[in-house]
Amino acid sequence: MLCYVSFTSEAVTKFINVSDPNRPGMHMKLIKFLLKLKAPRIVYVSCNPATCARDLDYLCHGSAEQNIEGCYKLRSIQPVDMFPHTPHIECVCLLDLNTAD
């Protein structure tokens, strides 16, 4: 049975957002949605350190070219070697909404 649930900004702002995008990282539409949503906390799991760094930069600092303003602060990042004997790692990042503004 296929079930479709529609989430609005009001429905999800009180929760932690957990994002585990594929290797190309987050789509810019998702980044813009998360910045508009302003969930109190984001847990970002990434299998690609390069796209992880790019997406964290957008979420924390924004981008004039993309017309976005970052609103998160990176609290911690933990690399995890889930695939021994390969060059691949996962990164688990914790971001909190920056309320200092």
C-alpha positions as MATLAB code, in Angstrom:
seq = 'MLCYVSFTSEAVTKFINVSDPNRPGMHMKLIKFLLKLKAPRIVYVSCNPATCARDLDYLCHGSAEQNIEGCYKLRSIQPVDMFPHTPHIECVCLLDLNTAD';
ca = [
       0.000    0.000    0.000;
       1.431    3.364   -1.025;
       0.898    6.132    1.489;
       1.616    9.781    0.686;
       2.136   12.227    3.530;
       2.491   15.937    2.964;
       4.584   17.880    5.446;
       4.287   21.592    5.958;
       6.800   23.853    7.633;
       4.600   23.963   10.737;
       4.572   20.187   11.008;
       8.329   19.681   11.050;
       9.928   22.731   12.679;
       9.848   21.264   16.188;
      11.857   18.219   15.230;
      15.413   17.331   14.385;
      16.012   17.046   10.675;
      18.135   14.041    9.659;
      19.516   14.177    6.143;
      21.542   11.441    4.433;
      21.886   12.522    0.797;
      23.511   10.428   -1.897;
      27.067   11.078   -3.134;
      26.248   14.311   -5.084;
      25.038   15.903   -1.824;
      21.951   17.985   -1.136;
      20.041   19.559   -3.994;
      19.923   23.350   -3.769;
      16.109   23.202   -3.447;
      16.507   21.110   -0.287;
      19.129   23.466    1.146;
      16.844   26.444    0.535;
      13.920   24.558    2.114;
      15.961   23.684    5.221;
      17.144   27.283    5.590;
      13.544   28.492    5.312;
      12.298   25.777    7.686;
      14.800   26.673   10.426;
      14.511   23.382   12.313;
      16.332   23.665   15.655;
      18.822   20.919   14.775;
      20.084   19.111   11.682;
      21.983   15.836   11.666;
      23.726   15.550    8.301;
      25.188   12.177    7.312;
      27.424   12.233    4.247;
      29.357    9.656    2.253;
      31.270   12.340    0.335;
      33.435   14.771    2.340;
      33.656   17.236   -0.576;
      29.905   17.656   -1.016;
      29.488   17.596    2.756;
      31.831   20.589    3.063;
      29.993   22.410    0.266;
      26.542   21.811    1.808;
      27.707   22.755    5.313;
      29.110   25.988    3.897;
      25.716   26.800    2.360;
      23.831   25.926    5.568;
      26.199   27.857    7.848;
      27.370   30.782    5.703;
      24.982   30.959    2.765;
      25.902   32.023   -0.744;
      25.467   35.341   -2.516;
      25.409   33.568   -5.910;
      22.561   31.308   -4.780;
      20.823   34.169   -2.951;
      20.734   32.300    0.362;
      21.725   33.266    3.879;
      23.032   30.570    6.214;
      21.506   30.263    9.671;
      23.173   27.191   11.228;
      26.261   26.642   13.320;
      28.320   23.470   12.957;
      28.619   21.967   16.446;
      30.505   18.783   15.680;
      31.613   16.504   12.887;
      32.634   12.864   13.281;
      34.179   10.761   10.520;
      33.140    7.097   10.648;
      35.004    4.335    8.836;
      32.168    1.984    7.937;
      34.015    0.449    5.008;
      37.411   -0.842    6.190;
      40.135   -1.307    3.588;
      38.518    1.255    1.254;
      39.081    5.028    0.972;
      35.394    5.728    1.746;
      34.187    7.256    5.011;
      30.919    8.594    6.351;
      30.753   11.959    8.110;
      28.125   12.651   10.752;
      27.611   16.369   11.350;
      25.559   18.145   13.986;
      24.222   21.612   13.198;
      22.240   23.857   15.522;
      20.126   26.798   14.509;
      22.156   29.947   15.119;
      20.026   32.000   17.504;
      22.693   34.647   18.120;
      21.300   36.798   15.281;
];
